[in-house]
Amino acid sequence: GLNELANLMVTYPTWKLRISGHTDNKGKRESNMQLSKKRAEAVKKYLMQKGLSAEKFEVLYFGPDKPIAPNETEEGRARNRRVEMLIVE
């Protein structure tokens, strides 16, 4: 989980983390953009509480723009409500 990720980032100080927030397509796009930003920022905040500096993170948010599953089913919408993390150097 996030605690293991924080430990790895301390162990490998050159690593940076790209955090991307996403939503399903329910509701207004503007609201979903804000929600996806809040999701990504929450992950950043948690990791910063583990001692990592803000410079270690790139926060992106896409709202409903990058679905990984169809939004026609609840299962698909649930998969689209996510935060993705990618180690970048």
Jmol script that loads the backbone (N, CA, C; Angstrom):
load data "model"
ATOM      1  N   GLY A   1       0.802  -1.187   0.000  1.00  0.00           N
ATOM      2  CA  GLY A   1       0.000   0.000   0.000  1.00  0.00           C
ATOM      3  C   GLY A   1       0.850   1.259   0.000  1.00  0.00           C
ATOM      4  N   LEU A   2       0.244   2.330   0.436  1.00  0.00           N
ATOM      5  CA  LEU A   2       0.908   3.628   0.423  1.00  0.00           C
ATOM      6  C   LEU A   2       2.087   3.688   1.391  1.00  0.00           C
ATOM      7  N   ASN A   3       2.002   2.967   2.509  1.00  0.00           N
ATOM      8  CA  ASN A   3       3.122   2.980   3.452  1.00  0.00           C
ATOM      9  C   ASN A   3       4.361   2.343   2.831  1.00  0.00           C
ATOM     10  N   GLU A   4       4.162   1.234   2.109  1.00  0.00           N
ATOM     11  CA  GLU A   4       5.288   0.584   1.436  1.00  0.00           C
ATOM     12  C   GLU A   4       5.869   1.498   0.364  1.00  0.00           C
ATOM     13  N   LEU A   5       4.992   2.199  -0.364  1.00  0.00           N
ATOM     14  CA  LEU A   5       5.447   3.133  -1.388  1.00  0.00           C
ATOM     15  C   LEU A   5       6.271   4.252  -0.762  1.00  0.00           C
ATOM     16  N   ALA A   6       5.814   4.797   0.358  1.00  0.00           N
ATOM     17  CA  ALA A   6       6.558   5.847   1.046  1.00  0.00           C
ATOM     18  C   ALA A   6       7.937   5.339   1.460  1.00  0.00           C
ATOM     19  N   ASN A   7       8.000   4.119   1.993  1.00  0.00           N
ATOM     20  CA  ASN A   7       9.290   3.546   2.389  1.00  0.00           C
ATOM     21  C   ASN A   7      10.223   3.396   1.194  1.00  0.00           C
ATOM     22  N   LEU A   8       9.693   2.941   0.071  1.00  0.00           N
ATOM     23  CA  LEU A   8      10.512   2.804  -1.135  1.00  0.00           C
ATOM     24  C   LEU A   8      11.040   4.155  -1.606  1.00  0.00           C
ATOM     25  N   MET A   9      10.195   5.175  -1.521  1.00  0.00           N
ATOM     26  CA  MET A   9      10.620   6.499  -1.983  1.00  0.00           C
ATOM     27  C   MET A   9      11.685   7.101  -1.072  1.00  0.00           C
ATOM     28  N   VAL A  10      11.670   6.727   0.195  1.00  0.00           N
ATOM     29  CA  VAL A  10      12.743   7.151   1.103  1.00  0.00           C
ATOM     30  C   VAL A  10      14.023   6.396   0.754  1.00  0.00           C
ATOM     31  N   THR A  11      13.898   5.107   0.465  1.00  0.00           N
ATOM     32  CA  THR A  11      15.051   4.277   0.122  1.00  0.00           C
ATOM     33  C   THR A  11      15.696   4.724  -1.185  1.00  0.00           C
ATOM     34  N   TYR A  12      14.882   5.158  -2.133  1.00  0.00           N
ATOM     35  CA  TYR A  12      15.363   5.591  -3.453  1.00  0.00           C
ATOM     36  C   TYR A  12      15.074   7.085  -3.633  1.00  0.00           C
ATOM     37  N   PRO A  13      15.943   7.942  -3.095  1.00  0.00           N
ATOM     38  CA  PRO A  13      15.645   9.380  -3.058  1.00  0.00           C
ATOM     39  C   PRO A  13      15.561  10.062  -4.423  1.00  0.00           C
ATOM     40  N   THR A  14      16.038   9.426  -5.490  1.00  0.00           N
ATOM     41  CA  THR A  14      15.935  10.058  -6.807  1.00  0.00           C
ATOM     42  C   THR A  14      14.557   9.860  -7.440  1.00  0.00           C
ATOM     43  N   TRP A  15      13.758   8.940  -6.884  1.00  0.00           N
ATOM     44  CA  TRP A  15      12.440   8.677  -7.443  1.00  0.00           C
ATOM     45  C   TRP A  15      11.494   9.852  -7.233  1.00  0.00           C
ATOM     46  N   LYS A  16      10.671  10.078  -8.226  1.00  0.00           N
ATOM     47  CA  LYS A  16       9.543  11.000  -8.109  1.00  0.00           C
ATOM     48  C   LYS A  16       8.281  10.210  -8.444  1.00  0.00           C
ATOM     49  N   LEU A  17       7.156  10.708  -8.000  1.00  0.00           N
ATOM     50  CA  LEU A  17       5.907   9.994  -8.184  1.00  0.00           C
ATOM     51  C   LEU A  17       4.906  10.869  -8.930  1.00  0.00           C
ATOM     52  N   ARG A  18       4.381  10.339 -10.028  1.00  0.00           N
ATOM     53  CA  ARG A  18       3.289  11.001 -10.745  1.00  0.00           C
ATOM     54  C   ARG A  18       1.982  10.402 -10.216  1.00  0.00           C
ATOM     55  N   ILE A  19       1.128  11.270  -9.681  1.00  0.00           N
ATOM     56  CA  ILE A  19      -0.149  10.854  -9.107  1.00  0.00           C
ATOM     57  C   ILE A  19      -1.258  11.417  -9.990  1.00  0.00           C
ATOM     58  N   SER A  20      -2.088  10.524 -10.538  1.00  0.00           N
ATOM     59  CA  SER A  20      -3.161  10.946 -11.447  1.00  0.00           C
ATOM     60  C   SER A  20      -4.520  10.569 -10.875  1.00  0.00           C
ATOM     61  N   GLY A  21      -5.389  11.564 -10.737  1.00  0.00           N
ATOM     62  CA  GLY A  21      -6.739  11.324 -10.233  1.00  0.00           C
ATOM     63  C   GLY A  21      -7.735  11.195 -11.372  1.00  0.00           C
ATOM     64  N   HIS A  22      -8.722  10.312 -11.194  1.00  0.00           N
ATOM     65  CA  HIS A  22      -9.732  10.039 -12.216  1.00  0.00           C
ATOM     66  C   HIS A  22     -11.106   9.863 -11.572  1.00  0.00           C
ATOM     67  N   THR A  23     -12.144  10.071 -12.375  1.00  0.00           N
ATOM     68  CA  THR A  23     -13.519   9.844 -11.929  1.00  0.00           C
ATOM     69  C   THR A  23     -14.281   9.088 -13.020  1.00  0.00           C
ATOM     70  N   ASP A  24     -15.523   8.706 -12.687  1.00  0.00           N
ATOM     71  CA  ASP A  24     -16.413   8.200 -13.727  1.00  0.00           C
ATOM     72  C   ASP A  24     -17.046   9.398 -14.441  1.00  0.00           C
ATOM     73  N   ASN A  25     -18.039   9.147 -15.288  1.00  0.00           N
ATOM     74  CA  ASN A  25     -18.630  10.252 -16.062  1.00  0.00           C
ATOM     75  C   ASN A  25     -19.959  10.747 -15.501  1.00  0.00           C
ATOM     76  N   LYS A  26     -20.305  10.338 -14.288  1.00  0.00           N
ATOM     77  CA  LYS A  26     -21.539  10.822 -13.667  1.00  0.00           C
ATOM     78  C   LYS A  26     -21.342  12.260 -13.195  1.00  0.00           C
ATOM     79  N   GLY A  27     -22.363  13.073 -13.359  1.00  0.00           N
ATOM     80  CA  GLY A  27     -22.292  14.441 -12.871  1.00  0.00           C
ATOM     81  C   GLY A  27     -21.605  15.375 -13.853  1.00  0.00           C
ATOM     82  N   LYS A  28     -21.413  16.620 -13.415  1.00  0.00           N
ATOM     83  CA  LYS A  28     -20.824  17.650 -14.267  1.00  0.00           C
ATOM     84  C   LYS A  28     -19.313  17.455 -14.403  1.00  0.00           C
ATOM     85  N   ARG A  29     -18.803  17.759 -15.579  1.00  0.00           N
ATOM     86  CA  ARG A  29     -17.377  17.597 -15.838  1.00  0.00           C
ATOM     87  C   ARG A  29     -16.551  18.455 -14.870  1.00  0.00           C
ATOM     88  N   GLU A  30     -16.979  19.684 -14.650  1.00  0.00           N
ATOM     89  CA  GLU A  30     -16.236  20.583 -13.758  1.00  0.00           C
ATOM     90  C   GLU A  30     -16.124  19.992 -12.345  1.00  0.00           C
ATOM     91  N   SER A  31     -17.216  19.439 -11.846  1.00  0.00           N
ATOM     92  CA  SER A  31     -17.202  18.817 -10.519  1.00  0.00           C
ATOM     93  C   SER A  31     -16.275  17.604 -10.504  1.00  0.00           C
ATOM     94  N   ASN A  32     -16.298  16.819 -11.575  1.00  0.00           N
ATOM     95  CA  ASN A  32     -15.428  15.651 -11.656  1.00  0.00           C
ATOM     96  C   ASN A  32     -13.958  16.044 -11.737  1.00  0.00           C
ATOM     97  N   MET A  33     -13.659  17.151 -12.405  1.00  0.00           N
ATOM     98  CA  MET A  33     -12.270  17.610 -12.446  1.00  0.00           C
ATOM     99  C   MET A  33     -11.794  17.952 -11.034  1.00  0.00           C
ATOM    100  N   GLN A  34     -12.623  18.644 -10.263  1.00  0.00           N
ATOM    101  CA  GLN A  34     -12.257  18.986  -8.891  1.00  0.00           C
ATOM    102  C   GLN A  34     -12.122  17.734  -8.028  1.00  0.00           C
ATOM    103  N   LEU A  35     -13.033  16.786  -8.203  1.00  0.00           N
ATOM    104  CA  LEU A  35     -12.996  15.553  -7.427  1.00  0.00           C
ATOM    105  C   LEU A  35     -11.725  14.761  -7.739  1.00  0.00           C
ATOM    106  N   SER A  36     -11.366  14.677  -9.007  1.00  0.00           N
ATOM    107  CA  SER A  36     -10.159  13.930  -9.360  1.00  0.00           C
ATOM    108  C   SER A  36      -8.911  14.619  -8.806  1.00  0.00           C
ATOM    109  N   LYS A  37      -8.922  15.941  -8.768  1.00  0.00           N
ATOM    110  CA  LYS A  37      -7.795  16.679  -8.169  1.00  0.00           C
ATOM    111  C   LYS A  37      -7.715  16.383  -6.671  1.00  0.00           C
ATOM    112  N   LYS A  38      -8.857  16.397  -5.991  1.00  0.00           N
ATOM    113  CA  LYS A  38      -8.873  16.126  -4.550  1.00  0.00           C
ATOM    114  C   LYS A  38      -8.369  14.717  -4.252  1.00  0.00           C
ATOM    115  N   ARG A  39      -8.745  13.755  -5.088  1.00  0.00           N
ATOM    116  CA  ARG A  39      -8.285  12.380  -4.887  1.00  0.00           C
ATOM    117  C   ARG A  39      -6.763  12.300  -4.992  1.00  0.00           C
ATOM    118  N   ALA A  40      -6.212  12.901  -6.022  1.00  0.00           N
ATOM    119  CA  ALA A  40      -4.761  12.862  -6.213  1.00  0.00           C
ATOM    120  C   ALA A  40      -4.041  13.627  -5.104  1.00  0.00           C
ATOM    121  N   GLU A  41      -4.569  14.779  -4.728  1.00  0.00           N
ATOM    122  CA  GLU A  41      -3.952  15.587  -3.665  1.00  0.00           C
ATOM    123  C   GLU A  41      -3.996  14.863  -2.323  1.00  0.00           C
ATOM    124  N   ALA A  42      -5.042  14.061  -2.083  1.00  0.00           N
ATOM    125  CA  ALA A  42      -5.139  13.312  -0.830  1.00  0.00           C
ATOM    126  C   ALA A  42      -4.014  12.286  -0.727  1.00  0.00           C
ATOM    127  N   VAL A  43      -3.682  11.653  -1.841  1.00  0.00           N
ATOM    128  CA  VAL A  43      -2.568  10.696  -1.841  1.00  0.00           C
ATOM    129  C   VAL A  43      -1.255  11.432  -1.582  1.00  0.00           C
ATOM    130  N   LYS A  44      -1.065  12.570  -2.235  1.00  0.00           N
ATOM    131  CA  LYS A  44       0.150  13.371  -2.024  1.00  0.00           C
ATOM    132  C   LYS A  44       0.264  13.782  -0.551  1.00  0.00           C
ATOM    133  N   LYS A  45      -0.827  14.274   0.017  1.00  0.00           N
ATOM    134  CA  LYS A  45      -0.821  14.716   1.414  1.00  0.00           C
ATOM    135  C   LYS A  45      -0.441  13.563   2.339  1.00  0.00           C
ATOM    136  N   TYR A  46      -1.019  12.393   2.102  1.00  0.00           N
ATOM    137  CA  TYR A  46      -0.716  11.236   2.937  1.00  0.00           C
ATOM    138  C   TYR A  46       0.768  10.895   2.873  1.00  0.00           C
ATOM    139  N   LEU A  47       1.316  10.868   1.663  1.00  0.00           N
ATOM    140  CA  LEU A  47       2.730  10.524   1.513  1.00  0.00           C
ATOM    141  C   LEU A  47       3.642  11.598   2.106  1.00  0.00           C
ATOM    142  N   MET A  48       3.228  12.851   2.038  1.00  0.00           N
ATOM    143  CA  MET A  48       4.019  13.922   2.659  1.00  0.00           C
ATOM    144  C   MET A  48       4.026  13.769   4.182  1.00  0.00           C
ATOM    145  N   GLN A  49       2.938  13.255   4.752  1.00  0.00           N
ATOM    146  CA  GLN A  49       2.895  13.015   6.193  1.00  0.00           C
ATOM    147  C   GLN A  49       3.872  11.918   6.599  1.00  0.00           C
ATOM    148  N   LYS A  50       4.325  11.129   5.632  1.00  0.00           N
ATOM    149  CA  LYS A  50       5.320  10.084   5.885  1.00  0.00           C
ATOM    150  C   LYS A  50       6.739  10.618   5.712  1.00  0.00           C
ATOM    151  N   GLY A  51       6.886  11.929   5.528  1.00  0.00           N
ATOM    152  CA  GLY A  51       8.203  12.547   5.493  1.00  0.00           C
ATOM    153  C   GLY A  51       8.740  12.878   4.117  1.00  0.00           C
ATOM    154  N   LEU A  52       7.925  12.716   3.078  1.00  0.00           N
ATOM    155  CA  LEU A  52       8.387  13.032   1.730  1.00  0.00           C
ATOM    156  C   LEU A  52       8.053  14.472   1.389  1.00  0.00           C
ATOM    157  N   SER A  53       8.936  15.141   0.643  1.00  0.00           N
ATOM    158  CA  SER A  53       8.736  16.556   0.314  1.00  0.00           C
ATOM    159  C   SER A  53       7.854  16.705  -0.919  1.00  0.00           C
ATOM    160  N   ALA A  54       7.236  17.861  -1.041  1.00  0.00           N
ATOM    161  CA  ALA A  54       6.312  18.147  -2.142  1.00  0.00           C
ATOM    162  C   ALA A  54       6.994  18.023  -3.502  1.00  0.00           C
ATOM    163  N   GLU A  55       8.292  18.273  -3.561  1.00  0.00           N
ATOM    164  CA  GLU A  55       9.027  18.213  -4.827  1.00  0.00           C
ATOM    165  C   GLU A  55       9.088  16.799  -5.391  1.00  0.00           C
ATOM    166  N   LYS A  56       8.765  15.809  -4.574  1.00  0.00           N
ATOM    167  CA  LYS A  56       8.810  14.408  -5.007  1.00  0.00           C
ATOM    168  C   LYS A  56       7.588  14.025  -5.853  1.00  0.00           C
ATOM    169  N   PHE A  57       6.610  14.934  -5.986  1.00  0.00           N
ATOM    170  CA  PHE A  57       5.341  14.577  -6.586  1.00  0.00           C
ATOM    171  C   PHE A  57       4.963  15.466  -7.758  1.00  0.00           C
ATOM    172  N   GLU A  58       4.348  14.850  -8.744  1.00  0.00           N
ATOM    173  CA  GLU A  58       3.677  15.544  -9.841  1.00  0.00           C
ATOM    174  C   GLU A  58       2.220  15.112  -9.757  1.00  0.00           C
ATOM    175  N   VAL A  59       1.317  16.065  -9.552  1.00  0.00           N
ATOM    176  CA  VAL A  59      -0.100  15.749  -9.395  1.00  0.00           C
ATOM    177  C   VAL A  59      -0.847  16.156 -10.668  1.00  0.00           C
ATOM    178  N   LEU A  60      -1.534  15.190 -11.253  1.00  0.00           N
ATOM    179  CA  LEU A  60      -2.345  15.421 -12.445  1.00  0.00           C
ATOM    180  C   LEU A  60      -3.764  14.979 -12.138  1.00  0.00           C
ATOM    181  N   TYR A  61      -4.722  15.548 -12.852  1.00  0.00           N
ATOM    182  CA  TYR A  61      -6.104  15.117 -12.648  1.00  0.00           C
ATOM    183  C   TYR A  61      -6.845  15.242 -13.971  1.00  0.00           C
ATOM    184  N   PHE A  62      -7.641  14.215 -14.252  1.00  0.00           N
ATOM    185  CA  PHE A  62      -8.263  14.089 -15.557  1.00  0.00           C
ATOM    186  C   PHE A  62      -9.778  13.984 -15.513  1.00  0.00           C
ATOM    187  N   GLY A  63     -10.368  13.990 -14.318  1.00  0.00           N
ATOM    188  CA  GLY A  63     -11.826  13.839 -14.250  1.00  0.00           C
ATOM    189  C   GLY A  63     -12.248  12.588 -14.998  1.00  0.00           C
ATOM    190  N   PRO A  64     -13.247  12.718 -15.892  1.00  0.00           N
ATOM    191  CA  PRO A  64     -13.766  11.555 -16.617  1.00  0.00           C
ATOM    192  C   PRO A  64     -13.056  11.281 -17.946  1.00  0.00           C
ATOM    193  N   ASP A  65     -11.991  12.014 -18.238  1.00  0.00           N
ATOM    194  CA  ASP A  65     -11.412  12.012 -19.588  1.00  0.00           C
ATOM    195  C   ASP A  65     -10.617  10.763 -19.966  1.00  0.00           C
ATOM    196  N   LYS A  66     -10.194   9.954 -19.006  1.00  0.00           N
ATOM    197  CA  LYS A  66      -9.361   8.785 -19.316  1.00  0.00           C
ATOM    198  C   LYS A  66      -9.918   7.523 -18.652  1.00  0.00           C
ATOM    199  N   PRO A  67     -11.111   7.103 -19.067  1.00  0.00           N
ATOM    200  CA  PRO A  67     -11.683   5.897 -18.463  1.00  0.00           C
ATOM    201  C   PRO A  67     -10.877   4.650 -18.824  1.00  0.00           C
ATOM    202  N   ILE A  68     -10.860   3.685 -17.910  1.00  0.00           N
ATOM    203  CA  ILE A  68     -10.225   2.392 -18.187  1.00  0.00           C
ATOM    204  C   ILE A  68     -11.275   1.301 -18.361  1.00  0.00           C
ATOM    205  N   ALA A  69     -12.545   1.662 -18.155  1.00  0.00           N
ATOM    206  CA  ALA A  69     -13.658   0.711 -18.281  1.00  0.00           C
ATOM    207  C   ALA A  69     -14.878   1.481 -18.780  1.00  0.00           C
ATOM    208  N   PRO A  70     -15.853   0.781 -19.348  1.00  0.00           N
ATOM    209  CA  PRO A  70     -17.086   1.448 -19.792  1.00  0.00           C
ATOM    210  C   PRO A  70     -17.835   2.057 -18.604  1.00  0.00           C
ATOM    211  N   ASN A  71     -18.384   3.240 -18.807  1.00  0.00           N
ATOM    212  CA  ASN A  71     -19.149   3.906 -17.752  1.00  0.00           C
ATOM    213  C   ASN A  71     -20.614   3.472 -17.731  1.00  0.00           C
ATOM    214  N   GLU A  72     -20.986   2.509 -18.561  1.00  0.00           N
ATOM    215  CA  GLU A  72     -22.386   2.089 -18.654  1.00  0.00           C
ATOM    216  C   GLU A  72     -22.816   1.180 -17.499  1.00  0.00           C
ATOM    217  N   THR A  73     -21.858   0.606 -16.781  1.00  0.00           N
ATOM    218  CA  THR A  73     -22.207  -0.269 -15.652  1.00  0.00           C
ATOM    219  C   THR A  73     -21.594   0.293 -14.372  1.00  0.00           C
ATOM    220  N   GLU A  74     -22.177  -0.096 -13.234  1.00  0.00           N
ATOM    221  CA  GLU A  74     -21.617   0.348 -11.949  1.00  0.00           C
ATOM    222  C   GLU A  74     -20.208  -0.188 -11.765  1.00  0.00           C
ATOM    223  N   GLU A  75     -19.967  -1.426 -12.211  1.00  0.00           N
ATOM    224  CA  GLU A  75     -18.624  -1.998 -12.097  1.00  0.00           C
ATOM    225  C   GLU A  75     -17.609  -1.170 -12.893  1.00  0.00           C
ATOM    226  N   GLY A  76     -17.988  -0.790 -14.086  1.00  0.00           N
ATOM    227  CA  GLY A  76     -17.103   0.031 -14.908  1.00  0.00           C
ATOM    228  C   GLY A  76     -16.861   1.388 -14.289  1.00  0.00           C
ATOM    229  N   ARG A  77     -17.934   2.017 -13.807  1.00  0.00           N
ATOM    230  CA  ARG A  77     -17.772   3.333 -13.160  1.00  0.00           C
ATOM    231  C   ARG A  77     -16.877   3.225 -11.934  1.00  0.00           C
ATOM    232  N   ALA A  78     -17.033   2.149 -11.165  1.00  0.00           N
ATOM    233  CA  ALA A  78     -16.202   1.959  -9.972  1.00  0.00           C
ATOM    234  C   ALA A  78     -14.724   1.854 -10.364  1.00  0.00           C
ATOM    235  N   ARG A  79     -14.428   1.157 -11.452  1.00  0.00           N
ATOM    236  CA  ARG A  79     -13.031   1.026 -11.909  1.00  0.00           C
ATOM    237  C   ARG A  79     -12.483   2.374 -12.380  1.00  0.00           C
ATOM    238  N   ASN A  80     -13.340   3.230 -12.899  1.00  0.00           N
ATOM    239  CA  ASN A  80     -12.892   4.529 -13.397  1.00  0.00           C
ATOM    240  C   ASN A  80     -12.637   5.529 -12.272  1.00  0.00           C
ATOM    241  N   ARG A  81     -13.211   5.291 -11.102  1.00  0.00           N
ATOM    242  CA  ARG A  81     -12.964   6.161  -9.939  1.00  0.00           C
ATOM    243  C   ARG A  81     -11.691   5.663  -9.267  1.00  0.00           C
ATOM    244  N   ARG A  82     -10.566   6.297  -9.591  1.00  0.00           N
ATOM    245  CA  ARG A  82      -9.285   5.747  -9.155  1.00  0.00           C
ATOM    246  C   ARG A  82      -8.216   6.817  -9.076  1.00  0.00           C
ATOM    247  N   VAL A  83      -7.119   6.449  -8.408  1.00  0.00           N
ATOM    248  CA  VAL A  83      -5.893   7.237  -8.427  1.00  0.00           C
ATOM    249  C   VAL A  83      -4.795   6.306  -8.926  1.00  0.00           C
ATOM    250  N   GLU A  84      -4.097   6.746  -9.948  1.00  0.00           N
ATOM    251  CA  GLU A  84      -2.990   5.971 -10.482  1.00  0.00           C
ATOM    252  C   GLU A  84      -1.677   6.611 -10.034  1.00  0.00           C
ATOM    253  N   MET A  85      -0.692   5.780  -9.771  1.00  0.00           N
ATOM    254  CA  MET A  85       0.622   6.273  -9.364  1.00  0.00           C
ATOM    255  C   MET A  85       1.679   5.636 -10.245  1.00  0.00           C
ATOM    256  N   LEU A  86       2.644   6.451 -10.648  1.00  0.00           N
ATOM    257  CA  LEU A  86       3.707   5.988 -11.515  1.00  0.00           C
ATOM    258  C   LEU A  86       5.025   6.575 -11.034  1.00  0.00           C
ATOM    259  N   ILE A  87       6.005   5.710 -10.813  1.00  0.00           N
ATOM    260  CA  ILE A  87       7.349   6.167 -10.441  1.00  0.00           C
ATOM    261  C   ILE A  87       8.009   6.753 -11.685  1.00  0.00           C
ATOM    262  N   VAL A  88       8.518   7.953 -11.578  1.00  0.00           N
ATOM    263  CA  VAL A  88       9.275   8.583 -12.666  1.00  0.00           C
ATOM    264  C   VAL A  88      10.599   9.048 -12.085  1.00  0.00           C
ATOM    265  N   GLU A  89      11.634   9.034 -12.890  1.00  0.00           N
ATOM    266  CA  GLU A  89      12.951   9.452 -12.376  1.00  0.00           C
ATOM    267  C   GLU A  89      13.447  10.678 -13.098  1.00  0.00           C
TER     268      GLU A  89
END
end "model"
wireframe off; spacefill off
backbone 0.3
color backbone group
